[in-house]
């Protein structure tokens, strides 16, 4: 008894939509990173006399490290899909 495999021959792939979908997936996956930077910007006060870069690297160093590591993980996970969909456009 043979079974027929289902293929998508009738559907055309839209490469621009693929690139957009992967890009939005990366953006959504990076929401924790964006939130870490939001917290950093929200808690920074220029009246304290400390520059933003120094504040980011001292007081909020945990948030900075988390953001860099999380972004690396997301791009490692979704980077090949983005590159592949970009090349197919």
MODELLER restraints for C-alpha pairs under 7 A, 6 or more apart:
rsr = mdl.restraints
at = mdl.atoms
rsr.add(forms.Gaussian(group=physical.xy_distance, feature=features.Distance(at['CA:15:A'], at['CA:85:A']), mean=6.38, stdev=0.5))
rsr.add(forms.Gaussian(group=physical.xy_distance, feature=features.Distance(at['CA:15:A'], at['CA:88:A']), mean=6.09, stdev=0.5))
rsr.add(forms.Gaussian(group=physical.xy_distance, feature=features.Distance(at['CA:15:A'], at['CA:89:A']), mean=4.42, stdev=0.5))
rsr.add(forms.Gaussian(group=physical.xy_distance, feature=features.Distance(at['CA:16:A'], at['CA:89:A']), mean=6.07, stdev=0.5))
rsr.add(forms.Gaussian(group=physical.xy_distance, feature=features.Distance(at['CA:18:A'], at['CA:85:A']), mean=5.82, stdev=0.5))
rsr.add(forms.Gaussian(group=physical.xy_distance, feature=features.Distance(at['CA:19:A'], at['CA:82:A']), mean=6.29, stdev=0.5))
rsr.add(forms.Gaussian(group=physical.xy_distance, feature=features.Distance(at['CA:19:A'], at['CA:85:A']), mean=5.38, stdev=0.5))
rsr.add(forms.Gaussian(group=physical.xy_distance, feature=features.Distance(at['CA:19:A'], at['CA:86:A']), mean=5.75, stdev=0.5))
rsr.add(forms.Gaussian(group=physical.xy_distance, feature=features.Distance(at['CA:22:A'], at['CA:81:A']), mean=6.92, stdev=0.5))
rsr.add(forms.Gaussian(group=physical.xy_distance, feature=features.Distance(at['CA:22:A'], at['CA:82:A']), mean=5.66, stdev=0.5))
rsr.add(forms.Gaussian(group=physical.xy_distance, feature=features.Distance(at['CA:23:A'], at['CA:82:A']), mean=6.94, stdev=0.5))
rsr.add(forms.Gaussian(group=physical.xy_distance, feature=features.Distance(at['CA:26:A'], at['CA:74:A']), mean=6.72, stdev=0.5))
rsr.add(forms.Gaussian(group=physical.xy_distance, feature=features.Distance(at['CA:26:A'], at['CA:78:A']), mean=6.68, stdev=0.5))
rsr.add(forms.Gaussian(group=physical.xy_distance, feature=features.Distance(at['CA:29:A'], at['CA:74:A']), mean=6.64, stdev=0.5))
rsr.add(forms.Gaussian(group=physical.xy_distance, feature=features.Distance(at['CA:30:A'], at['CA:71:A']), mean=6.38, stdev=0.5))
rsr.add(forms.Gaussian(group=physical.xy_distance, feature=features.Distance(at['CA:30:A'], at['CA:74:A']), mean=6.93, stdev=0.5))
rsr.add(forms.Gaussian(group=physical.xy_distance, feature=features.Distance(at['CA:33:A'], at['CA:67:A']), mean=4.60, stdev=0.5))
rsr.add(forms.Gaussian(group=physical.xy_distance, feature=features.Distance(at['CA:33:A'], at['CA:70:A']), mean=6.67, stdev=0.5))
rsr.add(forms.Gaussian(group=physical.xy_distance, feature=features.Distance(at['CA:33:A'], at['CA:71:A']), mean=6.84, stdev=0.5))
rsr.add(forms.Gaussian(group=physical.xy_distance, feature=features.Distance(at['CA:36:A'], at['CA:63:A']), mean=5.61, stdev=0.5))
rsr.add(forms.Gaussian(group=physical.xy_distance, feature=features.Distance(at['CA:36:A'], at['CA:67:A']), mean=6.54, stdev=0.5))
rsr.add(forms.Gaussian(group=physical.xy_distance, feature=features.Distance(at['CA:40:A'], at['CA:60:A']), mean=6.65, stdev=0.5))
rsr.add(forms.Gaussian(group=physical.xy_distance, feature=features.Distance(at['CA:56:A'], at['CA:64:A']), mean=6.93, stdev=0.5))
